[in-house]
Every structure is written in C-alpha cells, then in structure tokens.
Amino acid sequence: MPSLLAQNEVLKGFEPSWVAWLEERCIEIGFNRGDLVIERGHAAIGLYLLLDGEVSVRTDRGGELARVGQGGVIGEMALVDGGTRSVNVLAVTNVSSMLMTASEFEAIKVARPEIALAVMTNLCRILSWRIRNLTRLLS
C-alpha cells in the first residue's frame, strides 16, 4: 500500500523511493474494531503508521484524549524515549497500519541517516502540535 503509506504525516515530504524503502522495513498489522492497539504501561515496541481506520487515545479512566485516523501516527514516543506506553489506544473502526519497530528504526539510522533524520523531524513537528493542542485544551 505505498500510496496510503506515502500519505502518512510521518513521511511528509518524502521522496517515493524513501517511502518504498521504508515500506520494506515495516510490518503490516491490522486491528479489529474494539481491539486494544496500545496498552498503558506495556513495553513500547515501535510506532504505528495508520493506513486506514480510526483509533481513540484514552486515559486510564476511559476519557478520550484524541482521535487519530488515516495518515496519523500513534506510539511515536517509543522512538523518542523508548519508555513504556503512556496511554491506552482503542480501535474505533477496523484499522490497517504499518509498524516501525524501535529496533528497525535503529537500523535505519545507520543504513539511511537522511531518512531517520526526516522521520525524527516530522515526529518533532507532530509532537509539538500535540503539546500545543493539549496546552490549549488545559488553558
């Protein structure tokens, strides 16, 4: 699904050859409506690039923090800090995704540092937007 992967916000501005190269290193994973995609407190294995569907980012008490859909990313903090999952993420619809594992990202940094830098630059932009949005909601 290169065309869907190319639309992901983490790959914004990527050359088609970069997208194809990354696609070979990611794992396609699907989730059914109602599945727990990410569970708070569990080890983070990587990030999910959403190709189709929608997920709900939720607090422990069940409150919804955000919805993320096609072209979005979840679990991105795994690549940044390697910590445990900080929220629960539930599939609202059937979801198609590509998993970029943290260990694969480490290999990408060595093999193609320009791609790794572009991924991290886009992740910083995404995280910055999310922090600004959260700050606005809490004000």
C-alpha positions as CSV (number, residue, x, y, z in Angstrom):
1,M,0.0,0.0,0.0
2,P,2.7,2.5,-0.9
3,S,0.1,5.3,-1.8
4,L,-1.5,5.1,1.6
5,L,1.8,4.9,3.4
6,A,3.1,8.0,1.4
7,Q,0.1,10.0,2.9
8,N,1.3,9.4,6.5
9,E,2.2,12.6,8.4
10,V,5.5,11.0,9.5
11,L,6.5,10.7,5.8
12,K,5.5,14.2,4.8
13,G,7.9,15.4,2.1
14,F,9.5,12.0,1.5
15,E,10.6,11.0,-2.0
16,P,8.7,8.0,-3.4
17,S,11.9,5.9,-3.2
18,W,12.2,6.6,0.5
19,V,8.6,5.5,1.1
20,A,9.2,2.3,-0.8
21,W,12.4,1.7,1.1
22,L,10.7,2.2,4.5
23,E,7.7,0.1,3.5
24,E,10.0,-2.9,3.1
25,R,11.2,-2.4,6.7
26,C,7.8,-2.0,8.3
27,I,5.4,-4.8,9.4
28,E,1.7,-4.6,8.2
29,I,-0.6,-5.1,11.1
30,G,-4.4,-4.9,11.3
31,F,-6.7,-4.4,14.2
32,N,-10.4,-5.1,14.5
33,R,-12.9,-2.6,15.9
34,G,-12.7,-2.7,19.7
35,D,-9.2,-4.1,19.8
36,L,-6.7,-2.6,22.3
37,V,-3.9,-1.4,20.0
38,I,-1.7,0.1,22.7
39,E,-2.0,-0.7,26.4
40,R,-0.7,1.8,29.0
41,G,2.3,0.6,31.0
42,H,3.4,-2.0,28.4
43,A,6.7,-2.0,26.7
44,A,6.8,0.1,23.6
45,I,8.0,-1.8,20.5
46,G,7.6,0.9,18.0
47,L,5.2,3.3,16.3
48,Y,2.2,2.6,14.1
49,L,1.6,4.5,10.9
50,L,-2.2,4.4,10.3
51,L,-3.1,3.5,6.7
52,D,-6.9,3.2,7.3
53,G,-9.3,3.4,10.1
54,E,-9.5,5.4,13.4
55,V,-8.3,4.9,16.9
56,S,-9.2,6.6,20.2
57,V,-6.4,7.7,22.6
58,R,-7.8,7.2,26.1
59,T,-6.9,7.8,29.7
60,D,-7.0,5.1,32.4
61,R,-10.4,6.3,33.4
62,G,-11.7,5.9,29.8
63,G,-11.8,9.5,28.9
64,E,-10.9,10.3,25.3
65,L,-7.9,12.5,24.7
66,A,-7.9,12.4,20.9
67,R,-8.9,10.5,17.8
68,V,-6.3,9.6,15.2
69,G,-7.2,8.4,11.7
70,Q,-5.8,7.6,8.3
71,G,-2.4,9.2,7.8
72,G,-1.8,9.6,11.5
73,V,0.7,8.1,13.8
74,I,0.4,6.5,17.3
75,G,3.1,5.2,19.6
76,E,5.6,7.7,18.4
77,M,7.1,8.3,21.8
78,A,8.6,4.7,21.6
79,L,11.1,6.0,19.1
80,V,11.8,9.2,21.0
81,D,12.3,7.9,24.6
82,G,12.0,4.1,24.5
83,G,9.8,4.1,27.6
84,T,6.6,2.3,28.3
85,R,3.3,3.2,26.8
86,S,1.7,6.2,28.4
87,V,-1.9,5.8,27.2
88,N,-4.4,3.2,26.0
89,V,-5.3,3.3,22.3
90,L,-8.5,1.6,21.2
91,A,-9.5,0.8,17.6
92,V,-12.8,2.6,16.9
93,T,-13.0,1.0,13.5
94,N,-11.1,-1.7,11.7
95,V,-7.5,-0.4,11.4
96,S,-4.7,-1.1,8.9
97,S,-1.3,0.0,10.0
98,M,2.4,-0.3,9.4
99,L,4.6,-0.9,12.5
100,M,8.0,0.6,12.5
101,T,9.8,-1.1,15.4
102,A,12.3,0.7,17.5
103,S,15.0,-1.8,16.7
104,E,14.3,-1.3,12.9
105,F,14.5,2.4,13.4
106,E,17.9,2.0,15.0
107,A,19.0,0.1,11.9
108,I,17.5,2.8,9.6
109,K,19.7,5.4,11.5
110,V,22.8,3.5,10.5
111,A,21.8,2.5,6.9
112,R,20.0,5.7,5.9
113,P,20.6,8.5,8.3
114,E,18.9,11.0,6.0
115,I,15.6,9.1,6.2
116,A,16.0,8.7,10.0
117,L,16.5,12.5,10.3
118,A,13.5,13.2,8.2
119,V,11.4,10.9,10.3
120,M,12.5,12.5,13.6
121,T,12.0,16.0,12.1
122,N,8.4,15.1,11.3
123,L,7.9,13.4,14.6
124,C,9.1,16.6,16.4
125,R,6.6,18.7,14.4
126,I,3.8,16.3,15.2
127,L,4.7,16.2,18.9
128,S,5.0,20.0,19.0
129,W,1.5,20.3,17.6
130,R,0.1,17.8,20.1
131,I,1.7,19.6,23.0
132,R,0.4,23.0,21.8
133,N,-3.1,21.5,21.4
134,L,-3.0,19.9,24.8
135,T,-1.8,23.2,26.4
136,R,-4.7,25.0,24.7
137,L,-7.2,22.4,26.0
138,L,-5.9,22.8,29.5
139,S,-5.9,26.6,29.5
